[in-house]
Amino acid sequence: MINNISTAAAKLTAALATVVFALTPLASYAVDQEGKRIGLVLSGGAARGLSHIGVIRALQEQGIEVDAISGTSMGAIIGGMYASGYSVEQMEVIGTSLDWSYGLTDKPPRDDLTFRRKQDDRRHLLRTKLTVVDGGIKIPAGVIDGQNLDLVLQNIFYHTNDVDNFDQLKIPYRAVATNLETGEAVIMGSGSLNTAIRASMSIPGVLAPVVRDGTLLADGGMADNLPVDVVRGMQVDRVIAVNIGTPLNKAKDINNLFAVSNQVSTFLTIKNAQEQIATLTNTDILLQPDLGDIGSFDFSRAEETIQLGYDAVMAQADALKSFAKNGPLTFAEVATSHAPNISSISFENKSYMHVDALRLFIKQPINAPFDKSLLEHNINTLYGLDYFSSVGYRLLDDGEGGKRLHILINGEKRHTGFMRFGFNTSDDFRGDNYYNLAFAYNKTGISNYGAEWFTHVQLGNDINIRTEFYAPLDYESPFYVLPLLEYTARDISLYDDDLKNEVLLVRDKRTSAGFFTGYQFSNYTDISVGLVRSTGNLNVEVGLPNIEHFNYDLGYVETRFKLDSEDNVYFPTSGSRLDLSARKFDQTLGSDEDYYEADILLSRAFNFGAHTFLTRARAARSDGLNSVPSSRFYLGGLGQLSGMPENSIITQNNNLLSLQYIQQLNKPLLMFDTRYYLIGSIEYGRAWNNQASDLPFNSGDIYAGSIGAAMDSPIGPIVLAYGYNSADRQSVYFAIGRSI
């Protein structure tokens, strides 16, 4: 009878816990068969730490319930999930399905970027940005700042946002970090749970340290990787310590800066872990799963790692019997499917942008269920502006049963800017080399609603100096204005009809001023209209010796429509791109002649696993008798009639069709995120001038192809390729910062 009552009570308790997740201390603590309180210690070890999930599953099956948890680094995140109420099943789902490649990079998905930030990638500049603050260059504190990791942890632990004391969790808990100023261990038992765990995971040189309560914190493994002493301080009598650590590398594998840094860090963690192991008594137990060759970043082997943790416990089942209660344990799960109601939205704004402008990015409806996925997209868009050091959130009780969504904006100083670089070159085997070196500076913080000043300088065969001021009209309007100034100087080759012989080489120097106003419908589309006035000079360098130079003037109204949903500007696997523009040249605007121009580019990516096919179509038309060298329509270069030098075919009209192939050859290394590709293309094109133009020309049908190798590195794409076409022209292309 007593057993039946106990069983019914247990079922009733479990049912109630499933509906309401209690964040208060337990009224009484579980004890082992000898009436002793049990502490669980989980060590750091990056991806190897996923074995802790298997350990916890096996402990539960053995009827072992713990009263306190301490953890370091990955042990901190697994321990935090367990302590905050996640079931083993939920932890396994998170551990095996979480996109660690997203969490251990900073750049938001391109889909979430504003349209203007997407266009930054089209400028053919390196991905790496140097931050400029107060006139000086800021060196980053880590390879990644940890924005995406912060967001991942917040999403996991958002149900604990109202918990300030970790003793209030389902299981009392402590996380360990290292004070970067003193080298001492910092024990965290209060404050924000996800921030404490983020600090504990901050691998020096890889993840930027965390400032918490005025202290600069990094990975706890350097000071206390197996925090036995910490859990003993939580009044436990017996300890289960799980040491997964990280093995030392062999000399042949210590071959770069990161490997050396990792080896030194591993020395420290092994030493302090051994010191903690020495404190274990004969009433404690040490578990050391044999993880074989599983490395620190082998998150793709999560299922295998979890199983090895489980096996390590089951191998010592007899030794663990004295820790067990009667029968396997079950726990209520965190109610992740229940979304709290959001009653209001508030901001903690430490940036130059006005809070009214920030509010426009947060689309969460008021008096509606919390939409975590939508908020993640919104935060990615905000962070992707490059105006802030971090963007996060908390869910706080509103006192009436709902939640207040509190957005945390951390910005650098008001006058902030970013520098980027780029380089590309080609050789056509005829002694003609083509190269460009580019530099860009984007100054933000000019206004509190997002105005910025962008300047681009390119030197080489094509000189380009451009400066533009982008200014949204107000907080709520998607309208913007964009005045610009630009100077270009470039060599232009004009060929005979078979593209074999150069009949004319001119140097085109042009100065332009323009004013555009535009409307951004969404992160994907932009429409703009503007007035441009240009003056140019053509200096003849080869051919037509009786003509040294002549001048031209252009004045026109331009309308542009752009759509961009590609997931990667260099090696897309999904999405489309559409660029459509039309220009009306008019003598009343200062143009030498009246005529029209229009051009269109359309591309679409189709992905089949590691294989992507990119279809592209381009067309350009002009109805005027404008001087051919002053035209803006170019072909030539990799993927644009490969084999020809970059932008070497300039005409009033052209067509281009291409099918490009991109094969990804490897899986990237998380935060280093380097992908290697085999690339190739087949192309068809034609370029011609109007019959009545000053330089009649018709290339006829041209077929081309290319093959090469590429890598999408942390700094940007690097490409080496060879191209050949039916006009018997060939070139080798090498580019840093741009691709096919």
Buried (B, 14 or more C-beta within 10 A) or exposed (E): EEEEEEEEEEEEEEEEBEEEBEBEBEEEBBBBEEEBBBBBBBBBBBBBBBBBBBBBBBBBBBBBBBBBBBBBBBBBBBBBBBBBBBBBEBBBEBBBEBEBBBBBBBBBBBBBBBBBBBBBBEBBBBBBBBBBBEEEEBEEBBBBBBBBBBBBBBBBBBBBBEBEEBBBBBBBBBBBBBBBEEEEBBBBBBBBBBBBBBBBBBBBBBBBBBEBEEBBBBBBBBBBBBBBBBBBBBEBBBBBBBBBBBBEBEEEEBEEEBEEBBBEBBEBBBEBBEBBBEEBEEEBBBBBBEBEEBBBBBBBBBEBBBBBBBBBBBEBEEEBEBBBBEEEBEBBBBBBEEEBBBBEBEBEBEBBBBBEBBBBBBEBEEEEEBBBEEBBBBBBBBBBBBBBBBBBBBBBEBEEEBBBBBBBBBBBEBBBBBBBBBBBBBBBEEEBEBBBBBBBBBBBBBBBBBBBBBBBBBBBBBBBBBBBBBBBEEBEEBBBBBBBBBBBBBBBBBBEBEBEEBBBBBBBBBBBEBEBBBEBEEBBBBBBBBBBBBBBBBBBBEEEEEEEEEEBBBBBBBBBBBBBBBBBBBBBBBBBBBBBBBBBBBEEBBBBBBBBBBBBBBBBBEBEEBEBEBBBEBBBBBEBBBBBBBBBBBBBBBBBBBBBBBBBBBBBBBBBBBBBBBEBEEEBBBBBBBBBBBBBBBBBBBBBBBEEBEBEBEBEEBBBBBBBEBBBBBBBBBBEBBBBBBBEBBBBBBBBBBBB
